[in-house]
Amino acid sequence: MPSLPPQPLSPLDGRYRKAVGNLGDFLSEAGLNRARVHVEVEWIAFLTERSMFGSTPLAPEQLAQLRDWAATFGQEEIDRLAEIEAVTQHDVKAVEYLVREQLDRQGLSSIAELTHICCTSEDINNLSYALTIKQAVSEVWQPKLEAVIGELAEQANRYRAVPMMSRTHGQPATPTTLGKELAVFVHRLRRQLQQLDGIEYLGKFSGATGTFAAHLSADPEADWRALASEFVTGLGLTFNPLTTQIESHDWQAELFSRVIHTNRILHNLATDIWSYISIGYFRQIPVAGATGSSTMPHKVNPIRFENAEANLELSNAVLGSLAETLVTSRWQRDLTDSSAQRNIGVGFGHSALALDNLLRGLGQIDAAKEVLAADLDSNWEVLAEAIQTVIRAEVTAGRSDISDPYAALKELTRGRRIGQQELQEFVSGLNIGDDAKQRLLKLTPATYTGVAEALVELI
């Protein structure tokens, strides 16, 4: 069989490329290298601005040109890095040499030795990963999550007063409203957003084993802990003062665990909407030209929610593995994290793809109010809860002598369907106060929703 031209191995880089947005700008090898160049350039700027090691501040135009080069990192730099790394067999060293070449082009060879000075590779890597992950979350993944929450909130308000039969254990239960049930997911997901906002993106910059040994050797008088903290926080990160050679990755595990939990809530949303579609509570809006089945022309399949389920599971598998493994590094350093962290984009990519499918799926459904109403009208037995509760209150108030109200309603309703007439005849024959009796006679499954509509206001 003849070989195909080079093809993307991951569907995230092939079939679903458009759906994952520009995550690749950050959580790719090129995105990582762009961040590495940025950190190396900012370290040079930081040192020269403070005249460290006998240097002098760069002229404003020189610094602007250097930063502009780092900011416009593109295909030319990607190709050149590949050439250098083919010789060095070391990715961070290749970045160092790339920066040195740019200094030469700008006539700044005199400060070339400031490139990567006092740094171990992980000083650059950990800051670069923190920057790229932070940008990927804030600029791509979180906006997708917020869009899903926004659509859910809109539908929760639209359907806030639409009564719906609840299902506990899959069986008819005390009615609710469709809007209130969607609002539950809005509330759950917003809590996750609040906790995600509290995640610290940590960075270390303390040398080969976290001791600032090389720094002190080069300049014993400098306050290197304060300088490192200033440099890291200047990049928009939180300084981690106590590490081995690597930043301990605890913040990454915390972030991934929070994303995993968010994914689980989204998975619950996907399965619930799928189930509502299957019993007719939601009708799907056909997409013009789309095919539901290759052989059954009538079908409109809930593929958006099924796709979301699968991708949320894949995302959690990757991020869960990362959260478990990244927090362990043998003694002061091993390289297990190097390969692992290159898959961060895979974990976020599958979650972003799921969010894309959820948003599209939510936009292609509409509440079937007549189905919801018919289901309620077919299950008058759900009012048994209200009836036995009112009777118990009447007994307590001395307006009834009915013994064991729960057992009486259980005998009437358990395991069988009863209609409006039968239930109202039962209520009419009860020995309870007239006010209570009239309240029960006016009650219907569609009106037995408590404060469900008002609860939507909480979102």
Helices and strands as residue ranges (DSSP letters): G 11-13, G 18-20, G 23-25, H 29-49, G 52-54, H 60-71, H 75-88, H 91-105, G 109-114, H 121-136, I 137-141, H 142-158, E 163-168, E 171-177, H 178-197, E 202-203, H 213-218, H 224-234, E 238-239, H 250-278, E 282-284, H 303-325, H 336-341, H 344-362, E 365-367, H 369-377, G 380-383, H 384-396, H 405-413, H 420-428, H 434-442, H 452-455, G 456-458
